[in-house]
Amino acid sequence: MTAYTLLNTLYVTTGGAYLHLDNDTVRIEVERETRLRVPLHHLGAIVTFGDVLMSPALIGRCAENGIALTLLDRNGRFRARIEGPISGNVLLRKTQFEAAANPENALTLARHMVLGKLRNTRAVLQRGARESKTDDDRQALDAAVSKLDASLRAIGISTDADHLRGVEGEAARTYFSVFTRLIRPDQRDAFALDGRNRRPPRDPTNALLSFLYTLLTHDCRAAAETVGLDPQVGFLHVLRPGRPALALDLAEEFRSLLADRLALTLINRGQLRTSDFRRTEGGGVLLDGDARRTVAIAWQEKKQETIRHPALDADVPLGLLPQIQARLLARTLRGDVEAYLPFLGR
């Protein structure tokens, strides 16, 4: 049975688990066997993944005590949130809107998010340089790391959002210019990446990255909705109708750490071949249905891996990182913590 209590939130990820009220305690049972008890007064929210059952008594008590219940499907996509008549979420969203409308506050939050993205991107390149088999690859990756170091310094002196986006964009171009060097030599001809392209992607690696980024954005959107934030209102990405700007903001920290590393694993281990992709009449490249299933399964398995979260000093599943960071962002907006700390992997 898998359940985690982090930041006063109970996460239940085991399908078939049954949560019910036992005096002032949440009791979690799997196949009628008690696996965990958590006092209600320790909780601010309960988040369930997949087919998790809850007793009416527990739902009622949570509503009375102001404990939000969030239901996600087994892939982490948002289903619903159950709350009592009094909720602080409207105040949280009001604070979010005010921060987004204040250029200085929005820039501060965006700067930390870009910092997290570049630090994690840099870690991927450093790891690739250590594991590279040729001097040419190692030197190219080391040179890209040096350029990212310059971008990291530029973040600290960014005076407005446009300049920050420019720094982020240049860093992304640097990263993707050497991405092919992270691919095994025997796979490079088939999966070479000549820069990032999309809408539609024009090569297999871009098609794979786009699919994984879509899965990641869904998870980040669910995380924002889980804590009561508006996924449409972000701080780094420009607001547009229908665009989940905040979900895209949150995803930036995890693109290289989760999506890119998984893409490289699938390519380098030969789990995907060029026959798994098809070219459209417009010149785009898409994953075939069976390959999408392979990638989706690998994505779910990836999210079960654990990693040490430095801010919490606890081991957590990779799949819960968007949830944790969304909750830390909410705490920052409320003023419970001084500054938003992005997640920095290794």
Secondary structure, DSSP 8 states (H G I E B T S, - for coil): --EEEETTEEEE--TT-EEEEETTEEEEEETTEEEEEEEGGG-SEEEEESS-EE-HHHHHHHHHHT-EEEEE-TTS-EEEEE--S--SHHHHHHHHHHHHHSHHHHHHHHHHHHHHHHHHHHHHHHHHHHH-SSHHHHHHHHHHHHHHHHHHHHHHT--SHHHHHHHHHHHHHHHHHSGGGGS-HHHHHHH---S---SS--SHHHHHHHHHHHHHHHHHHHHHHHHT--TT--SSS---TT--HHHHHHHHTTIIIIIIHHHHHHHHTTSS-GGGEEE-TTS-EEE-HHHHHHHHHHHHHHHHSEEEETTTTEEEEGGGHHHHHHHHHHHHHHTSSSS-------
